Amino acid sequence: MSRVNTVVLPQIGNIQLLIQSKREIRAHPAYAQMESESNEWWYWNRVWHSEVALSEWLIQEFYPTKLRGKTILELGCGTGLAGIVCARLGGVPTFSDIVPMVMDSVKESCGLNEITDYQTLILDWSHPKARPGAYDMVLGSEIFYDVNFLDDLRELLKRALVANGRGVFCDPNRVGFDSLQECFSQDFQMTIQTHTVHWPQRRVAQSPQKEVFIYELLRR
């Protein structure tokens, strides 16, 4: 059975996310049409601490409504937490992922959080002709996990960001700073900052601390 997870964020408060069960995912008609690795529930159907950290950073930078009217694309959106936060901050998010079933959960989660102004998009960023549109900001958490994908992401960002747009990404430095600099430095100015997140959130004992990194990419 599906369940609803609640993530508590500073200033914004509770965000409710629909989490589908492994049984529901495997029973979905779209599952058999996708590669097993792309569909496994532990990749996209969970709340990653990096997405919580990215959401906290967005609130820190743009609260209360500094994203009003801005268009935001979330890559590999998973539960859609960061995109929902952007909507709470006034933005218009487009949730994208390669797995079609993700969008079922995201739509339910948007309903739970009374988010109505949003778009969904099935997007394979490795496809050279993928043109998702033009956005003020492109977000992603835990998508820099394989150096073989970095060139594809760079080219997608060049197509997806408007002039003076920015990309903002978060992870625990899975591929190394040198690999990111080598890939993005020619086309983007990169800044890196640390962020400490408490995850998982617990009511009784203090949540464990995890350090992640926020990468900002600005077009040169």
Secondary structure, DSSP 8 states (H G I E B T S, - for coil): --EEEEEEETTTEEEEEEE--HHHHHHSTTGGGS-HHHH-HHHHSS--HHHHHHHHHHHHHHTTTTTTT-EEEEET-TT-HHHHHHHHTT-EEEEEES-HHHHHHHHHHHHHTT--S-EEEE--TTSTT-----EEEEEEES----GGGHHHHHHHHHHHEEEEEEEEEEES-SS-HHHHHHHHTTTEEEEEEEEEEE-S--SSS---EEEEEEEEEEE-
